[in-house]
Amino acid sequence: MIIIIDDGFLTICLIVSIVYQLLFYLPAAICKFDKVTDLAYGSNFVLVAILTLIFGETFFVRKIIATVAVSVWGLRLIGYLFYRITKIGRDERFDGTRDKPIRFFIWFMLQFIGVWLISLPLILLNSSQINPHFQWNDYFGWTLWLICGGKVHESGHVKEEKEASGFEVHCLCS
């Protein structure tokens, strides 16, 4: 296993995520556009997933499946968000923020914190050198991901699209 700062990859993932967000923030702040904010967010998950798998140097089935699942989810998220921003032209969440570099910077840093926190289970899994036998919760999690995958997340996007188009949307939960 490659040890970079700490053996759990927590610090290197923290640094990589910050630098990665900054690489997207700088051109966005200079040019005052928000088309890359969601791209930075979604692709940061994929970057952290792949880096931690590589750094771990042990390619157990559990690690590979989790890394692929996170990467597929991240790529789907990037695709949807890119489609959405090209369709709507600008993201209203950033109205009043694009022209204020500090507020815009805070948005990018909040994204980094979200990526890092959400990625913690995968970071810890991929840094582990232990390969325990599969248990019921492995199979349950994989089955749940295969059946639901991005459907829950995607259904929220579909609802958002229909509402933006003026269609009335009813949810089972409301």
C-alpha positions in Angstrom: 0.0 0.0 0.0 1.2 3.5 -0.9 1.3 5.6 2.3 0.7 9.3 1.4 0.7 11.4 4.6 -1.5 8.9 6.5 -2.4 5.3 5.9 -6.1 5.9 5.6 -5.7 8.4 2.7 -7.9 10.9 4.6 -5.4 13.7 4.4 -4.4 13.2 0.7 -8.0 13.0 -0.3 -8.7 16.2 1.6 -5.8 17.9 -0.2 -6.7 16.5 -3.6 -10.4 17.5 -3.3 -9.5 21.0 -2.3 -7.0 21.5 -5.1 -9.4 19.9 -7.6 -12.2 22.3 -6.6 -9.7 25.2 -6.8 -8.8 24.2 -10.4 -12.5 24.6 -11.3 -13.1 27.7 -9.1 -10.3 29.8 -10.6 -11.5 29.9 -14.2 -15.2 30.1 -13.0 -14.4 33.1 -10.8 -12.3 34.9 -13.4 -14.8 34.4 -16.2 -17.8 34.7 -13.8 -19.6 31.6 -15.0 -21.1 28.7 -13.2 -21.1 25.9 -15.8 -18.3 24.0 -14.1 -19.5 23.9 -10.5 -21.5 20.7 -10.9 -18.9 19.2 -13.1 -16.3 19.8 -10.4 -18.6 18.2 -7.8 -19.5 15.1 -9.6 -16.1 14.4 -11.1 -14.5 14.9 -7.7 -16.3 11.7 -6.4 -14.9 9.7 -9.3 -11.4 11.1 -8.8 -11.4 10.2 -5.1 -12.8 6.8 -5.8 -10.2 5.9 -8.4 -7.2 7.4 -6.5 -8.0 5.6 -3.3 -8.3 2.3 -5.1 -5.0 2.8 -6.8 -3.2 4.0 -3.7 -4.5 1.0 -1.8 -2.7 -1.4 -4.1 -5.1 -4.2 -3.2 -7.8 -4.8 -5.7 -10.2 -6.9 -3.7 -13.6 -7.6 -5.3 -15.4 -5.5 -2.6 -13.2 -2.5 -3.3 -13.6 -2.8 -7.1 -17.4 -3.1 -6.9 -17.7 -0.1 -4.5 -15.3 2.0 -6.7 -17.1 1.2 -9.9 -20.5 1.9 -8.2 -19.4 5.3 -7.0 -17.8 6.1 -10.4 -20.9 5.1 -12.3 -23.0 7.2 -10.0 -20.6 10.1 -10.3 -20.6 9.9 -14.1 -24.4 9.7 -14.3 -24.5 12.8 -12.0 -22.1 14.7 -14.2 -24.0 13.8 -17.3 -27.3 14.9 -15.9 -26.0 18.1 -14.4 -24.1 19.0 -17.5 -27.3 18.4 -19.6 -29.3 20.6 -17.1 -26.9 23.5 -17.1 -26.5 23.5 -20.9 -30.3 23.4 -21.2 -31.1 26.2 -18.7 -28.0 28.3 -19.5 -27.2 29.4 -16.0 -27.8 28.2 -12.5 -30.0 30.5 -10.5 -28.4 29.3 -7.2 -25.4 31.5 -8.2 -27.3 34.7 -8.9 -25.6 37.3 -6.7 -22.7 35.0 -6.1 -20.8 34.9 -9.4 -19.7 38.5 -9.0 -18.6 38.0 -5.4 -15.4 35.9 -5.5 -15.4 35.1 -1.8 -19.0 33.9 -1.8 -18.3 31.9 -4.9 -15.2 30.4 -3.3 -17.3 29.4 -0.3 -19.7 27.5 -2.6 -16.8 25.5 -4.1 -15.3 24.8 -0.7 -18.7 23.6 0.6 -18.8 21.2 -2.4 -15.3 19.9 -1.4 -16.5 19.3 2.2 -19.5 17.4 0.8 -17.4 15.3 -1.5 -15.0 14.4 1.2 -17.6 13.6 3.9 -19.7 11.5 1.5 -16.6 9.7 0.2 -15.3 8.8 3.7 -16.7 5.2 3.7 -15.1 4.5 0.3 -11.9 6.1 1.3 -11.7 4.0 4.4 -12.7 0.8 2.5 -10.1 1.4 -0.2 -7.3 2.1 2.3 -7.9 -1.1 4.2 -5.7 -4.1 3.6 -8.2 -6.5 5.1 -10.3 -8.6 2.8 -13.1 -10.2 4.9 -15.5 -12.8 3.6 -18.6 -11.4 2.0 -21.5 -11.1 4.3 -25.2 -10.6 3.9 -24.9 -6.8 3.9 -22.5 -6.9 1.0 -25.1 -8.8 -1.1 -27.9 -6.6 0.1 -26.1 -3.4 -0.7 -25.1 -4.6 -4.2 -28.6 -5.8 -4.9 -30.1 -2.5 -3.7 -27.6 -0.5 -5.8 -28.4 -2.7 -8.9 -32.1 -2.4 -8.5 -32.3 1.2 -7.4 -29.0 2.5 -8.7 -29.5 6.1 -9.5 -33.3 5.7 -9.8 -34.0 7.5 -6.5 -31.7 10.4 -7.4 -32.8 10.3 -11.0 -36.5 10.5 -10.0 -35.8 13.7 -8.2 -34.2 15.1 -11.4 -37.2 14.0 -13.5 -39.6 15.7 -11.0 -37.4 18.9 -11.1 -37.5 18.9 -14.9 -41.3 18.4 -15.0 -41.9 21.2 -12.5 -39.7 23.5 -14.5 -41.6 22.6 -17.6 -44.9 23.5 -15.9 -46.2 20.0 -15.6 -48.0 19.1 -12.3 -46.0 16.5 -10.5 -47.4 14.3 -7.7 -45.2 12.4 -5.3 -46.3 9.4 -3.2 -44.7 11.1 -0.2 -46.6 14.4 -0.4 
